[in-house]
Amino acid sequence: MFRRGSKEASSLHLKNFNIQKNTISDRRGSAVIMAYIFISTKPGTSEDVAESLRGRDGVMRADSVYGRFDVIALAQAQNLKTLDEMVYKTIGSNPNVIHTETAIILFRKQ
């Protein structure tokens, strides 16, 4: 375990990724933070919520689905702060959204 603020905690190198502070980048230095956002909505509003997300900056895909959640969105951000703002300000501010859970993608095959 790393102590908060230590050099080890602020920089971590995985096989193909570099994690420093709030940015994750690949070998080329490109931002690669991607996440699935699972959204619970008010009854009958899932497609409205999905439609409101489609075409927004950072939202690669948004689909209404059957199951535990009503909408699953795939998002991409430059850093964790931007992802956080997207989830809380853009998605969470929608009055039809009841709850969100975010799963950041750790590894992705090209």
N, C-alpha and C positions, 0 to 999 in steps of 0.2 A: 504494500500500500504506500502511496506517495503522500507526503505532507503537502497541504495546500500552499501554493506559492513557491514550492521548491522547483528547481530546474527540471527534475524528472516529471513533475506534474504539469508543467507548462509546455513540454515538448515530448511527444511520443512517436516513435517510428515503427510502423508495422511493415510488413513485407513490401507492399507497393504503395503505401500511403504515408503521408506526413501529417500529424495532428499537432497543431500549435495554437494555443489559446482557443479562440472560437472559430477556427477555420480548419477544414480538412481538405487536403489537396492531393492529387495523384502525382506521379513522377514528373509530369509536364507542368505542374503548378496550377492546373485547372481546378476550379471549385467543383466538388463532387458530392456535396451534401444533398442527398435525396432521401425522401421519407414518404411512407404511406401514412395517410391521415384517415383514421376511422371515425366516422361521424354518425351520431344518433340525432334524429330529427323529430319534430312534432309529426304526428300521424298525417299521412297524405301530402307531405311537403318534400319528400326526398328528391324527386326530380327537379323541383324548383331550386333546391339548395345545390344540387349537382350542376344545373344549368348556370346558376349564378357564379360558380367557380370556373367553369370552362372559359378559356381565353384570358383569364387573369394572369398577370406576370407570375411566373414561377409554378403555375399549376399546369402540369403536363397532361393530366387526364383526371376526369372526375366522373364516376359512374354511380347511379343508384343501383342498389343490390338487395337481394333477399338475405336474411340472416340476422346475426346479432346487431350489426350496424346497418344503417340505411344508405350511407354513401361512403365510398372509398375513393380517396383522391391520391394521386401521385404528384408530389411536389419536389421542386429543385430550388436550392437557395445558395447564395454566395457564402453565407456563414450562418452560424447558429442564431445570431441575433435576428437576421432577416427571416429565418424560418420561424422563430418565436413570434415575430410581429405578424407574419402571415397567419399563423394558427390563432393567435389571440385577437388581433385587430380585424383581420379580413373574415376569417371563418367564425370565430367565436362571437363576433358582434352581430351576426345574422340572427334575427329573432326566432327563426325556425330551428336553430341549432340548439340541442339540449346538452350534448356532451361530445368531447373529442378525445381521441387517444392517438398519439403519434409514435410511429415506429421508424427510427432512422435506419436506413440501409447501411450495414457495415461493409459488406463485400458485394461486388458486382462483377460478373464476367462480361467482358466486352465482346 
